[in-house]
Amino acid sequence: MFVVSCAKPECGPEWVPDVRERPVAVEPVEEPPVVKAPVEEPPAVKFPHENVYFEYDKSTLLSDVLEMLKDNAEWLKDNPDVSVIIEGHCDERGSNEYNIALGDRRAQSVKTFLVDSGIAVERLTPISYGEEKPLDPASGEEAWALNRRAHFVID
């Protein structure tokens, strides 16, 4: 067995240093200035046309809608990493079941046009909300015309 000890009397088990006798000077530490790097926000990703509209009780694409969808197809070609949800919407007239089916036909007709324009089918997800998410909750022809639409959402 090996034992180590201190021969000085102040090292004994009863010895405790008196720290009050030695004042300790504490210098303030200067914090480095916080420099915030400018935050660059990513460019807004937005379709040329977020909504395309339909006639009452129809899912066929009108000629002005075809031009809008051509713009969206070109935008999708220029942004190949973007996938989209195509939401089909209806006005409040008709039953829920009927409007869900009509909203689906509207979303599918837009999807078909985009696929025919060269957009990969796996980038397009159609969904129908029927009358459940109106753009304008009012009743009347003006509101109904706004609610009969396909809406593009970046996925």
C-alpha positions in Angstrom: 0.0 0.0 0.0 1.2 3.5 -0.8 0.1 6.6 1.2 0.8 10.2 0.4 0.4 13.1 2.9 1.4 16.6 3.4 3.9 17.6 6.1 2.7 21.2 6.4 0.3 21.9 9.3 -2.1 23.9 7.0 -2.7 20.8 4.8 -4.4 18.8 7.6 -8.0 17.7 7.5 -9.1 20.8 9.4 -7.5 23.3 7.1 -9.9 25.4 4.9 -8.5 28.3 2.9 -10.0 31.7 3.8 -11.0 33.2 0.5 -12.2 36.4 2.1 -8.7 37.5 2.7 -7.9 37.6 -1.0 -10.2 39.8 -3.0 -10.6 38.7 -6.6 -10.8 41.3 -9.2 -13.3 40.5 -12.0 -13.0 42.4 -15.1 -16.1 42.8 -17.2 -16.0 40.8 -20.3 -16.9 42.7 -23.4 -19.4 40.8 -25.6 -18.6 40.9 -29.2 -21.1 42.9 -31.2 -23.8 40.8 -32.8 -23.7 41.2 -36.5 -26.8 39.9 -38.3 -26.3 38.8 -41.8 -28.8 40.1 -44.2 -31.5 37.5 -44.6 -32.2 36.8 -48.3 -35.7 35.5 -48.7 -36.2 33.0 -51.4 -37.9 34.4 -54.4 -41.7 34.0 -54.2 -42.9 31.0 -56.1 -46.1 31.9 -57.7 -48.0 30.7 -60.7 -48.8 33.2 -63.5 -52.5 32.2 -62.9 -53.5 30.8 -59.6 -57.1 30.3 -60.6 -58.8 29.3 -63.8 -62.6 29.6 -64.0 -65.4 27.5 -65.4 -69.0 28.0 -66.6 -71.9 26.9 -64.4 -72.1 23.1 -64.1 -69.2 22.5 -66.6 -65.7 21.2 -66.5 -64.7 22.0 -70.0 -61.8 24.4 -70.5 -62.8 27.7 -72.1 -60.5 29.3 -74.7 -59.3 32.1 -72.3 -58.6 29.4 -69.7 -56.5 27.4 -72.3 -54.3 30.5 -72.7 -53.9 30.8 -69.0 -53.0 27.1 -68.6 -50.4 27.4 -71.4 -48.7 30.1 -69.3 -48.9 27.8 -66.2 -47.5 24.9 -68.2 -44.5 27.0 -69.4 -43.9 28.1 -65.8 -44.0 24.5 -64.7 -41.4 23.6 -67.4 -39.2 26.5 -66.1 -39.6 25.2 -62.6 -39.1 21.4 -62.9 -38.7 20.9 -59.1 -42.2 22.2 -58.3 -45.1 19.9 -57.8 -48.6 21.2 -57.6 -52.0 20.4 -56.2 -54.9 21.3 -58.5 -57.9 22.0 -56.4 -61.3 21.7 -58.0 -64.0 24.0 -56.6 -67.7 24.7 -57.2 -70.3 27.2 -56.2 -72.9 26.4 -53.5 -75.6 25.2 -55.9 -76.1 21.4 -56.1 -75.6 18.7 -53.5 -72.3 18.1 -51.8 -71.8 14.8 -53.6 -72.5 16.3 -57.0 -70.2 19.3 -56.3 -67.4 17.0 -55.1 -67.7 15.0 -58.4 -67.8 18.3 -60.5 -64.8 19.7 -58.6 -62.9 16.5 -59.4 -63.8 16.7 -63.1 -62.6 20.3 -63.1 -59.3 19.4 -61.5 -58.9 16.4 -63.8 -59.5 18.5 -66.9 -56.8 20.9 -65.9 -54.4 18.0 -65.0 -55.1 16.4 -68.4 -54.3 19.7 -70.2 -51.0 20.1 -68.3 -50.0 16.5 -69.0 -50.8 16.9 -72.7 -48.6 20.0 -72.5 -45.6 18.0 -71.4 -45.8 18.2 -67.6 -45.0 14.9 -65.8 -48.2 13.4 -64.3 -46.4 12.7 -61.0 -46.0 16.5 -60.4 -49.7 17.0 -60.5 -52.2 16.1 -57.7 -55.8 16.8 -58.4 -58.2 17.1 -55.4 -61.8 18.3 -55.2 -63.2 20.5 -52.4 -66.6 20.9 -54.1 -68.4 23.8 -52.5 -66.5 23.5 -49.2 -63.8 26.2 -49.7 -65.5 29.1 -51.5 -63.3 32.0 -52.7 -66.3 34.3 -52.1 -68.8 33.1 -49.4 -71.6 35.3 -50.7 -74.5 34.1 -52.7 -75.2 35.4 -56.1 -73.9 35.1 -59.6 -70.8 37.2 -59.0 -69.7 35.1 -56.0 -70.7 31.9 -57.8 -68.6 32.8 -60.8 -65.5 33.2 -58.6 -66.1 29.9 -56.8 -66.3 27.8 -60.0 -62.6 27.3 -60.4 -59.5 25.2 -60.3 -56.9 26.6 -57.9 -53.1 25.9 -58.1 -51.2 25.3 -54.9 -47.5 24.6 -54.8 -46.9 21.3 -53.0 
